[in-house]
Amino acid sequence: MIQGTTSDAGKTTLVAGLCRVYARRGIKVAPFKPQNMALNSAVTIDGGEIGRAQAVQAQAAGLEPHTDMNPVLLKPNSDTGAQVIIHGKVAADMDARFYHDYKAIAMQAVLSSYKRLQQNYDIILVEGAGSPAEINLRDNDIANMGFAEAVDCPVLLIADIDRGGVFAHITGTIALLSQTEQKRIRGSIINRFRGDISLLQSGLDWLETYTQKPVAGVLPYLHGLHIEAEDSLPCDTRNHTEQQALRVIVPALPRISNHTDLDPLRLHAQVALNIIAPDAPVPAADLIILPGSKNVRADLEWLRAQGWEKAIHKHLRYGGKLLGICGGFQMLGQSIHDPHGIEGSAGSCAGLSFFDMQTTLEKNKQLHNVSGSLCLNNENVSGYEIHAGTTAGSALNRPAIKLSDRNDGAISGDGQIMGSYFHGLFESTEACNALLQWAGVEQAISINYPQIREQSLQRLADEIEQHLDMAFIDKLLGL
């Protein structure tokens, strides 16, 4: 099991890389995260929903994502509550206090999934959540040491040196654990190191002496590595150049979901993508994307309070394009109804009214892996749907995408506004080119996003094999 001293220490990336390392050796390996809290999710081969990070780890292992790889998924819909998904299906909406008591039940789902994976794989690489030293979350823990203790699993602790304080992170985390948990940690890994490794050696020697545990390696800061984020919004540090012909802006919705939809654009040489923070002015752009949302009505209210509705109307008057994805698509209609309180308190609200359509949130969530053709130019597009809303209205008579058995989304009569339930719209090369041309790029440069993702996994595995003590890790795994 890989546990971290903090969130974003590198747990997800390390598990993905190790999955690829062992898959390349021909070993049957599977990723596993007992409990995940994330709004980036994926549809599984068995028709359920898991964290997006586990889907990427499954790809690294050469597997189709399965609900057993992430049996408990929490999707926050407020500061104190979340939708609880067990084995890929919605179990209930719970506030934090109620879920704390529910964890004993959730643990049974975790253990049953783990046992099924044990029966089919030689190695299971487990990812923890946050930090194991969160004092207020230790009772009934199912995400970190509670799980490791239950299945008698050895643990490696990873820490991010780039954010500073790495020795305090490691020693402090170990100090806050029980004696049995401290013994369960077999070693540490330092992540995102920049510079001359010889200058770090005295610190590594001290750390091994102080903790009486080996340092299993130091991973370098891997510039340009692309592994889809588990949940946090990416910080784009690329320098935009004149070659980037298309200005794209996206509001950082409080409950933004599946923002990995934007990753192909972040990596595209002709796109300057900016995610606009709260209270920041809305800049001029060629394309505005309204992304997915876990609480559409609340995020729409936030958009209005932030001045985005007025800015969007101005943007359209100046000839800009507008794209809504999933929850963002729902916002483009006349109204959004939530009679069952799926995403908060029951009720309705007015939409932005760009499309003649209404959306009603239903109790049963739509989970589909889908493919079809863009109505712009009949280019193939594939992706996945995760939404509780059912949308109806005359706007759907001009669909954005044609599937074999139905249509999806809408395009305005003037072609300026488009919306779709599809996640992953920009992942296929042809569809990405078509959408960029629709948005204003005359000659789109092709980007092979699946290949970029695959090359990143290969590079990550190479770096792990070079910089980690794989003989030590093999021994922990019983190889």
TORKE-54289 format. One line per field, with one value per residue (C-alpha): residue in three letters; x, y, z. Coordinates in pm, whole numbers, plus 50000, padded with zeros to 5 digits. Layout:
% residues N
residuo	Ala  ...
c1	X  ...
c2	Y  ...
c3	Z  ...
//
This chain:
% residues 479
residuo	Met  Ile  Gln  Gly  Thr  Thr  Ser  Asp  Ala  Gly  Lys  Thr  Thr  Leu  Val  Ala  Gly  Leu  Cys  Arg  Val  Tyr  Ala  Arg  Arg  Gly  Ile  Lys  Val  Ala  Pro  Phe  Lys  Pro  Gln  Asn  Met  Ala  Leu  Asn  Ser  Ala  Val  Thr  Ile  Asp  Gly  Gly  Glu  Ile  Gly  Arg  Ala  Gln  Ala  Val  Gln  Ala  Gln  Ala  Ala  Gly  Leu  Glu  Pro  His  Thr  Asp  Met  Asn  Pro  Val  Leu  Leu  Lys  Pro  Asn  Ser  Asp  Thr  Gly  Ala  Gln  Val  Ile  Ile  His  Gly  Lys  Val  Ala  Ala  Asp  Met  Asp  Ala  Arg  Phe  Tyr  His  Asp  Tyr  Lys  Ala  Ile  Ala  Met  Gln  Ala  Val  Leu  Ser  Ser  Tyr  Lys  Arg  Leu  Gln  Gln  Asn  Tyr  Asp  Ile  Ile  Leu  Val  Glu  Gly  Ala  Gly  Ser  Pro  Ala  Glu  Ile  Asn  Leu  Arg  Asp  Asn  Asp  Ile  Ala  Asn  Met  Gly  Phe  Ala  Glu  Ala  Val  Asp  Cys  Pro  Val  Leu  Leu  Ile  Ala  Asp  Ile  Asp  Arg  Gly  Gly  Val  Phe  Ala  His  Ile  Thr  Gly  Thr  Ile  Ala  Leu  Leu  Ser  Gln  Thr  Glu  Gln  Lys  Arg  Ile  Arg  Gly  Ser  Ile  Ile  Asn  Arg  Phe  Arg  Gly  Asp  Ile  Ser  Leu  Leu  Gln  Ser  Gly  Leu  Asp  Trp  Leu  Glu  Thr  Tyr  Thr  Gln  Lys  Pro  Val  Ala  Gly  Val  Leu  Pro  Tyr  Leu  His  Gly  Leu  His  Ile  Glu  Ala  Glu  Asp  Ser  Leu  Pro  Cys  Asp  Thr  Arg  Asn  His  Thr  Glu  Gln  Gln  Ala  Leu  Arg  Val  Ile  Val  Pro  Ala  Leu  Pro  Arg  Ile  Ser  Asn  His  Thr  Asp  Leu  Asp  Pro  Leu  Arg  Leu  His  Ala  Gln  Val  Ala  Leu  Asn  Ile  Ile  Ala  Pro  Asp  Ala  Pro  Val  Pro  Ala  Ala  Asp  Leu  Ile  Ile  Leu  Pro  Gly  Ser  Lys  Asn  Val  Arg  Ala  Asp  Leu  Glu  Trp  Leu  Arg  Ala  Gln  Gly  Trp  Glu  Lys  Ala  Ile  His  Lys  His  Leu  Arg  Tyr  Gly  Gly  Lys  Leu  Leu  Gly  Ile  Cys  Gly  Gly  Phe  Gln  Met  Leu  Gly  Gln  Ser  Ile  His  Asp  Pro  His  Gly  Ile  Glu  Gly  Ser  Ala  Gly  Ser  Cys  Ala  Gly  Leu  Ser  Phe  Phe  Asp  Met  Gln  Thr  Thr  Leu  Glu  Lys  Asn  Lys  Gln  Leu  His  Asn  Val  Ser  Gly  Ser  Leu  Cys  Leu  Asn  Asn  Glu  Asn  Val  Ser  Gly  Tyr  Glu  Ile  His  Ala  Gly  Thr  Thr  Ala  Gly  Ser  Ala  Leu  Asn  Arg  Pro  Ala  Ile  Lys  Leu  Ser  Asp  Arg  Asn  Asp  Gly  Ala  Ile  Ser  Gly  Asp  Gly  Gln  Ile  Met  Gly  Ser  Tyr  Phe  His  Gly  Leu  Phe  Glu  Ser  Thr  Glu  Ala  Cys  Asn  Ala  Leu  Leu  Gln  Trp  Ala  Gly  Val  Glu  Gln  Ala  Ile  Ser  Ile  Asn  Tyr  Pro  Gln  Ile  Arg  Glu  Gln  Ser  Leu  Gln  Arg  Leu  Ala  Asp  Glu  Ile  Glu  Gln  His  Leu  Asp  Met  Ala  Phe  Ile  Asp  Lys  Leu  Leu  Gly  Leu
c1	50000  50119  50023  50113  50219  49978  49724  49892  50215  50224  50030  49819  50116  50335  50066  50008  50379  50422  50121  50298  50631  50480  50246  50551  50703  50397  50269  49894  49862  49557  49517  49293  49177  48944  48788  48823  48687  48688  48467  48668  48520  48501  48253  48363  48332  48067  47854  47952  48144  48488  48748  48918  49260  49183  49077  49418  49590  49387  49511  49866  49806  49658  49310  48959  48843  48620  48418  48620  48921  48749  48459  48379  48364  48258  48148  48109  47803  47849  48108  47961  47791  47863  47704  47820  47882  47929  48047  47982  47623  47476  47397  47286  47362  47517  47661  48006  47878  47643  47908  48150  47910  47840  48207  48170  47923  48142  48435  48250  48219  48591  48692  48463  48613  48965  48900  48768  49080  49297  49140  49228  49559  49911  49971  49738  49880  49674  49649  49570  49377  49516  49732  49712  49787  49461  49374  49007  48956  49132  48827  48671  48929  48884  49109  49456  49585  49243  49247  49618  49573  49261  49437  49790  49940  50291  50303  50541  50511  50558  50629  50661  50990  50890  50647  50913  50938  50978  51167  50907  50630  50775  50884  50574  50342  50514  50512  50133  50065  50020  50310  50163  50103  50455  50590  50367  50550  50846  51011  50966  50991  51069  50893  50952  51318  51499  51874  52187  52095  52430  52324  52029  52230  52306  51934  51854  52114  51969  51614  51703  51882  51604  51312  51502  51338  51503  51445  51331  51428  51402  51190  51290  51056  50928  50871  50602  50469  50094  49895  49528  49454  49256  49063  49261  49257  49585  49823  49923  50275  50329  50448  50190  50332  50200  50143  49855  49572  49275  49201  48987  48857  48679  48519  48658  48318  48308  48187  48362  48365  48552  48778  49008  48791  49015  49349  49386  49337  49593  49847  49757  50013  49744  49539  49590  49365  49296  49085  48946  48963  48682  48655  48888  48772  48646  48897  48826  48834  48751  48581  48414  48365  48116  48244  48077  47937  47832  47583  47455  47204  47447  47729  47496  47405  47779  47837  47576  47715  48061  47936  47974  47621  47674  48024  47893  47632  47902  48128  47856  47780  48143  48121  48277  48182  48026  48049  47870  47974  47741  47640  47755  47523  47233  47303  47244  46874  46574  46543  46689  46461  46574  46247  46418  46700  46966  47225  47108  46774  46481  46372  46417  46608  46621  46898  47091  46818  47041  46864  46494  46521  46468  46661  46517  46746  46637  46721  46886  47218  47308  47642  47752  48064  47954  48069  47918  47987  48002  47726  47974  48150  48068  48406  48408  48396  48396  48363  48145  47832  47784  47477  47151  46978  46729  46703  46412  46312  46314  46684  46765  46629  46967  47197  47570  47645  47470  47487  47369  47052  46995  47124  47311  47339  47246  47384  47229  47083  47369  47629  47771  47668  47708  47636  47678  47665  47983  48292  48615  48506  48861  49039  49009  49233  48971  48703  48948  49048  48685  48594  48896  48806  48449  48590  48804  49131  49179  49431  49428  49749  49666  49731  49720  49603  49578  49935  50051  49887  50045  50391  50364  50289  50587  50814  50690  50760  51111  51184  51054  51273  51574  51531  51355  51496  51283  51449  51329  50978  50970  51053  50770  50536  50666  50824
c2	50000  50349  50611  50980  51237  51484  51505  51532  51379  51147  50839  50817  50866  50614  50344  50405  50379  50063  49910  49970  49838  49504  49478  49511  49213  49008  49001  49022  49345  49548  49892  49939  50241  50150  50495  50787  51139  51294  51462  51321  50980  50717  50457  50097  49787  49654  49968  50146  50455  50486  50757  50872  50803  50432  50420  50560  50308  50031  50148  50139  49777  49692  49643  49773  49975  49777  49887  49656  49883  50163  50022  50344  50677  50998  51285  51606  51814  52064  52156  51903  51639  51396  51140  50797  50545  50181  49929  50181  50272  50554  50434  50760  51126  51173  51447  51394  51301  51032  50888  50857  50604  50444  50357  50022  49920  50069  49866  49544  49662  49744  49401  49212  49395  49335  48962  48938  49110  48872  48579  48716  48901  48826  49176  49442  49794  49992  50370  50547  50873  51201  51123  50835  51083  51281  51252  51340  51071  50779  50624  50360  50442  50250  50455  50423  50232  50094  49903  49815  49669  49477  49296  49293  49499  49653  50029  50263  50632  50891  51260  51559  51744  52017  52176  52187  52029  51674  51543  51689  51540  51190  51190  51374  51133  50830  50988  51032  50665  50381  50143  49869  50119  50254  49901  49857  50137  49959  50258  50598  50747  51110  51257  51554  51622  51885  51932  51745  51427  51425  51739  51543  51242  51368  51422  51071  50922  51115  51009  50640  50664  50861  50648  50317  50266  50264  50529  50324  50593  50953  51027  51334  51614  51491  51799  51759  51431  51403  51182  51276  51445  51263  51574  51895  52151  52153  52447  52518  52659  52646  52962  53057  53164  53340  52999  52948  53081  52999  53159  52926  53015  52795  52904  52723  52608  52526  52172  52130  51766  51565  51858  51602  51682  51986  51801  51765  52141  52214  52013  52153  52382  52604  52657  52898  52749  52946  52828  53145  53157  53293  53672  53711  53925  53732  53795  53810  53472  53285  52996  52969  52617  52552  52225  51947  52012  51797  52063  52236  52473  52591  52633  52823  53057  53103  53181  53454  53600  53607  53802  53521  53543  53903  53817  53523  53742  53997  53715  53590  53940  53967  53636  53402  53036  52868  52498  52329  51981  51768  52002  52294  52170  52159  52523  52628  52540  52729  52555  52287  52087  51876  51742  51470  51682  51481  51759  51957  52088  52004  52281  52445  52733  52922  52830  53060  53008  52973  52649  52566  52272  52172  51930  51721  51535  51175  50925  50681  50805  50754  50570  50486  50448  50594  50662  50836  51108  51486  51657  51931  51710  51347  51285  50996  51083  50861  50925  50852  50984  51034  51239  51230  51479  51398  51677  51744  52023  52140  52233  51862  51851  51996  51745  51784  51412  51124  50782  50454  50449  50814  51168  51375  51744  52047  52312  52655  52759  52999  52738  52960  52750  52377  52144  51774  51516  51357  51357  51312  51520  51634  51301  51167  51348  51399  51522  51759  51906  51951  52124  52355  52451  52520  52741  52942  52761  52764  52479  52262  52079  51717  51600  51231  51249  50873  50839  51119  50943  50611  50764  50931  50596  50437  50724  50708  50335  50391  50657  50437  50147  50379  50568  50331  50024  49777  49476  49608  49671  49328  49172  49360  49215  48864  48838
c3	50000  49909  50167  50153  50408  50243  49967  49626  49757  49455  49564  49249  49019  49202  49198  48826  48756  48960  48783  48452  48585  48687  48388  48161  48344  48260  48619  48678  48877  48975  49137  49439  49635  49923  49952  49715  49750  49403  49147  48856  48782  48510  48388  48438  48226  48466  48433  48752  48854  49012  49064  48746  48899  48935  48570  48472  48702  48537  48198  48333  48436  48095  48238  48185  48489  48728  49030  49257  49200  49394  49597  49785  49601  49773  49549  49754  49671  49954  50217  50461  50247  49965  49739  49857  49578  49676  49417  49142  49234  49440  49791  49953  50013  50356  50566  50715  51061  50932  50698  50990  51145  50807  50749  50925  50652  50379  50508  50425  50064  50064  50193  49955  49655  49782  49821  49465  49333  49537  49356  49013  49044  49163  49297  49432  49459  49706  49716  50041  50071  50200  50503  50754  51034  51017  51386  51345  51078  51242  51410  51181  50913  50589  50362  50513  50815  50902  50576  50594  50942  50837  50552  50700  50419  50418  50358  50180  50268  49993  50054  49821  49867  49621  49866  50142  50487  50358  50664  50899  50684  50705  51069  51185  51005  51157  51505  51496  51424  51670  51734  51515  51236  51266  51221  50917  50737  50578  50417  50256  49909  49834  49532  49297  49376  49171  49161  49259  49447  49626  49815  49957  50073  50424  50477  50355  50588  50881  50790  50779  51113  51279  51154  51140  50801  50459  50195  49897  49649  49536  49231  49029  48933  48596  48384  48123  48265  48210  48447  48482  48814  49079  49175  49220  48942  48748  48768  48407  48399  48023  47853  47592  47255  46946  46791  47033  46827  47049  47386  47600  47945  48199  48527  48831  48955  49328  49244  48909  48803  48540  48456  48292  47987  47952  47957  47576  47545  47817  47620  47277  47113  46960  47274  47562  47830  48147  48440  48593  48972  49192  49206  48908  48613  48311  48029  47658  47488  47171  47352  47691  47826  48105  48256  48450  48796  49089  49202  48891  49048  49318  49065  48831  49116  49180  48811  48823  49144  48982  48681  48429  48287  48175  48051  47845  47675  47587  47465  47231  47099  46996  46808  47064  47094  47399  47488  47779  47894  48111  48397  48184  47909  48154  48249  47887  47903  48035  48370  48594  48824  49119  49264  49470  49612  49426  49438  49737  49854  49627  49393  49054  48906  48579  48339  48107  47844  47541  47448  47445  47684  48046  48266  48547  48786  48840  49112  48870  48735  48368  48334  47982  47772  47441  47086  46788  46533  46566  46376  46281  46025  46107  46276  46521  46890  47197  47567  47866  48034  48408  48491  48683  48455  48181  47926  47690  47455  47094  47113  47099  46744  46643  46819  46874  46846  46673  46839  46693  46901  46998  46974  47231  47305  47099  46862  46828  46493  46430  46530  46803  47105  47160  47448  47516  47793  47653  47872  47677  47377  47298  47344  46989  46742  46471  46711  46879  46542  46442  46767  46750  46394  46508  46782  46539  46459  46081  46061  46370  46457  46539  46893  46979  47339  47403  47281  47513  47806  47712  47664  48005  48170  47998  48098  48455  48477  48336  48598  48880  48773  48752  49080  49322  49492  49298  49463  49799  49665  49501  49835  50007  49743  49797  49452
//
